Amino acid sequence: MAALEGFSNIGKVPELRRRIGFTLIVIALYRIGVFITTPGVDRSVMQNIVKGQGGLLGLFNLFSGGALGNLSIFALGIMPYVSASIIFQLLGLVSKQVEELRKEGEAGRRKLDQWTRYGTILLSIFQAFGVAMMLEGMNNSDMGGGRFGDVVADPGWGFRLMTIVTLTTGTGLLMWLGEQATDRGIGNGTSMIIFAGIVSGIPAGVMNYWQ
């Protein structure tokens, strides 16, 4: 009963209500972006490949909330930001400069956050190039052109550059949304985005399992 009373009191606290509402808006924007396809690709072909192959590709698609299968602007997800954060945490163990920044309080934290953002963009560029090459390679593989059709309509450097710009921008937007949700929402915004992606893939995963 006490727990039920606690939930019922949520609507009576204006600040908490605003934070919950803001978090839901961030999650909604993320889910909308999952269905915006990257230019130059055939989403239906990629969805068939992900369903047919499963394995690591299917697992990555699950953690991205279906963004990889849709070849959306959020195909990289928030993982480059998470990876950059882990890298700088590990650097704190071996780099005196990073360790000193941690001891500087709020000013040092802000500088580390800025470095993490730069690291996120660099990782996103590298990973986006890898995704572009992978998609082009699928055109000539048994998974792509030989079975379901071409994933990429017009391969080449034009497509690769467009993919790098699109996916890097998508990850940058997710990073910003996560930070905003952390400051103005409830809990950690990055964790919320990851959680929303996993939860959204559960119904389809259950259906595929029973089939």
Buried (B, 14 or more C-beta within 10 A) or exposed (E): EEEEEEEEEEEEEEEEEEBBEBBBBBBEEBBEBBEBBBEBBBBBBBBBBBBEEEEEBBEBBBBBBBBBBBBBBBBBBBBBBBBBBEBBEEBBEEEEEBEEBBEEEEEBEEBBEEBBBEBBBEBBBEBBBEBBEEBBBBBEEEBBBEEBBBBBEEBEEEBBEBBBBBBBBBBBBBBBBBBBBBEBBBEEBBBBBBBBBBEBBEEBEEEEEEE
